[in-house]
Amino acid sequence: MALAVPPTVPDRTVPDPSVRSAVCRLAQEFPELGPRSIVLVVRTCREELRGSPTDALPELVERLARQRLRVTLG
């Protein structure tokens, strides 16, 4: 049985802390990638993890984004 999940509507006035913190750390870890690439990967990961527990989102988003960025550089 599929669960109905309401679409998320991002509030651009309040940046998602899970995105903001991941972008800051990953930009330092992957300086060879441009900030736009990092933001795109992190936001995509955040959207894909939208059904995850809120408390776990910052760690999950950063882990998934880090893995994808490593593959990009691989």
Residue pairs with C-beta under 8 A, 6 or more apart in sequence:
3 51
5 50
5 51
8 47
8 50
10 16
16 46
17 58
18 46
18 57
18 58
18 60
18 61
18 62
19 39
19 42
19 43
19 46
19 61
21 58
21 62
22 42
22 45
22 46
22 58
22 61
22 62
22 65
23 35
23 38
23 39
23 42
25 62
26 38
26 41
26 42
26 62
26 65
26 66
26 69
27 35
27 38
29 66
29 69
30 38
30 69
30 73
32 73
33 69
33 72
33 73
37 69
37 72
38 65
38 69
41 65
41 68
41 69
41 72
42 61
42 62
42 65
45 61
45 64
45 65
45 68
46 57
46 61
48 64
49 57
49 60
49 61
49 64
52 60
